[in-house]
Amino acid sequence: MIEIRKSQDRGVNDWGWLYSRNTFSVGNYYDPQHMGFSSLRVLNDDVVAPGKGFATHSHKNMEIISLVLEGVIEHKDNQGNIKRLVEGEYQLMSAGKGISHSEYNGLESNPLRFMQIWIDPNQSGGKPSYQQQAFGSDSGLTPIVTPTGENRTLKIKQDATMYQLILEPNESITVPLSKERHGFIHLISGTMQVNNIQVNEGDGIKISSETNLSINNNGHQRVMALFFDLP
């Protein structure tokens, strides 16, 4: 089964300094029909005004992934990490038993746009950890987050894998799936067809009980998406 979550149907959190489109309930946006999917709990497309950001706040027992689409994130946490993330870099913060951090737009002249993703862990507590890496922009599926951290991927406390999906115009890919697992795709840019279903920028796709996906880019623009293999 494939269910489309249309871009225009997503929730909105607008704080002036932050404009966020929300696939699932978070902040002031609440919809009991959209509380997450499998272990995927939050998926936000955030735009932060120049020089503004999230003051120090705390998390626990959550795996938090960020991807910078435009601009710079300035990150600081109580574990001693003071980091700068630029366009194309991914960050995975395992909150564990508790972590406090802040994140700001590191530019005074341009907005910051980034994806913010929360995944429920399959183990509670433990020491918080921080990981950061860029993975390039090759076509196809590139593993970013894995349960084992193999091949220099970011290691997550969950039986879940997140891939970066890039397709050039007229390029296609077939992705095998297990009927016992779930999949989710968020389309960041471009348009594509998934099993002959049209998917547009900002759309999300819930996938259950499918054995494979045929993904085609029949447009004139490069496609970039995130694909989640979930329990």
Salt bridges, closest charged atoms under 4 A:
ASP45 OD2 - ARG113 NH2 2.67
GLU74 OE2 - ARG84 NH1 2.47
ASP77 OD2 - HIS75 NE2 2.75
ASP159 OD2 - ARG181 NH1 2.99
GLU168 OE2 - ARG222 NH2 2.56
ASP203 OD2 - LYS6 NZ 3.76
ASP229 OD1 - ARG181 NE 2.71
